[in-house]
Amino acid sequence: MNLYLATKNQGKVREINSLFTGTGIVFSSAAVIMGKVVEDGDTYHKNAFAKAMAVYEKMPDPVVAEDSGLEVDALEGAPGVYSARFAAQSDDDNATDEENINELLDFMQDVPKEMRTAKYVSVFCLIMGGTTMFFDGEVTGSIIDTPRGTSGFGYDPVFIPNGYDKTFAELGDDVKNKISHRAMAARKLRDYLLTIKSATNT
């Protein structure tokens, strides 16, 4: 089963495909098809739907989009839906991972360790045959004051999931792909797609 993935983030394409290894489900980037998408929704669901629909309107094949973000308790849930453009000069542009991390750490420089709790949230939107479905996942943890690790992307170098003493960027893909917010949401999507795939093959 081949589906479009409505993202320009190649790191996300690789990570999501790795979550579906062995299933016969493969995602191809729809970056060229989707064009510029204004992610002005106030929820991950709205932004994921906007990205998926931008592809589906042009190419009505099954398409998946994912929107995710980091919610820090001490910042009242920020950066949230603005996670990719937290340090950007305008709402229309994304900032680099390094810029976003530096911006986050600047905001949190006076926040004590016990108050640096946060969670990663992921929402997948699937549009197939004119039907829209959502699949959610989240993981809780805390924000450290100095980036550590080189794998992953986004805020991974400063996020330590609960129950671990390493950041997502230190834990590596094998561990992250079992416990992350995106892994949780992807498992729900995977189970649904495998049901569809099985029904199609019978």
Steps between C-alpha positions, in 0.01 A plus 500: 500500500644837394387827651606859466644671806421870500824642635816673383691372803717214374588403855132440566468295179787275607373462855143417400612248238719334761193464722328302222792269415380152409135598453504550123383857559729762346477879516625729223557870562237723340710814544486589129125442478390683814668833432477768768261419785404761758492321834288753685284254691487522878516121539721223364189342347423809293857536377533131414172517309610812310819328385325180402225683313755712309621175341167322474338785305771469235549124507201314650704199606534390864702763684630533854619813677641536847517802725684496827638728761662544837288633787691637798306541823706796623421682173127425526514244221728694264643458243219253414370535143773759442781254583652495149499880474555597864810707416390603148482863396144453368219246534549399136852364549649216703816552701787252518502242778796675659325837494186357656693320772699813585180703516341244730801488731511880515140507618572229758834617635350591841264202527611255772551131417185381677285734291639412157235240423375469143333269252536422132171465308446343157187487283474310172228588251402241239282592203395196301204466268359832617505393867715677761634330812737609777746301712657657811797430725697676774796444730589690817843604616714801590722763341870513583707819480767381253444303176632143498514244220506510122217278376138596439386851422297786644536538875631145548842614640334671800206265569543213747200264509380389843670181617824574314814702570584570136348736246317375192807607303720276717265200518509455123236383256460147635381621840327816382296306245355290783409770752457832320180697447534440125551127554182479709291683241663306216414166660132597502523607135695184411241272659222671307685489168591134548133424553419677173790328325390157623141559392618610155714190455222255590 
